[in-house]
Amino acid sequence: QVQLVESGGGLVQPGGSLRLSCVASGLTVSLTSMAWFRQAPGKEREFVARRHGGTTAYNPNLPKGRFAIFRDTAKNAVYLQMNSLQVEETAVYYCNAEMYWGQGTQVTVSS
């Protein structure tokens, strides 16, 4: 049974940083296409970043250089480092592994 457990969300001031974690069980993150999505209130779920094998991909509509996806094979986890967060990036952030989804972690950017 596949489980994805996210953590690391919370309240951060504009311009701040957060690192989200997704610990997987039932699959091997280094062999699986792992991604982060987000869903803001009243909006559709949006792709943020993906890591598959040795390649990474980011939503081209997002400001470059502020998000980084990486993994720790020893912990079977994938992370999303987010810097210079803006108010409009308040959303529930979801970990995705192909057909599987985590429960989401809330990120609130507010002063």
GIJO-V817053 format. One record per run of one state. SS is the DSSP state (2 for helix, 1 for strand, 0 for the rest). FROM is the first residue (numbers start at 0). LEN is the number of residues. If there is no record, write none. Layout:
ss = [SS & SS]
from = [FROM & FROM]
len = [LEN & LEN]
This chain:
ss = [0 & 1 & 0 & 1 & 0 & 1 & 0 & 2 & 0 & 1 & 0 & 1 & 0 & 1 & 0 & 1 & 0 & 1 & 0 & 2 & 0 & 1 & 0 & 1 & 0 & 1 & 0]
from = [0 & 2 & 7 & 9 & 12 & 17 & 25 & 28 & 31 & 33 & 39 & 45 & 52 & 54 & 58 & 66 & 72 & 76 & 82 & 86 & 89 & 90 & 97 & 99 & 101 & 104 & 109]
len = [2 & 5 & 2 & 3 & 5 & 8 & 3 & 3 & 2 & 6 & 6 & 7 & 2 & 4 & 8 & 6 & 4 & 6 & 4 & 3 & 1 & 7 & 2 & 2 & 3 & 5 & 2]
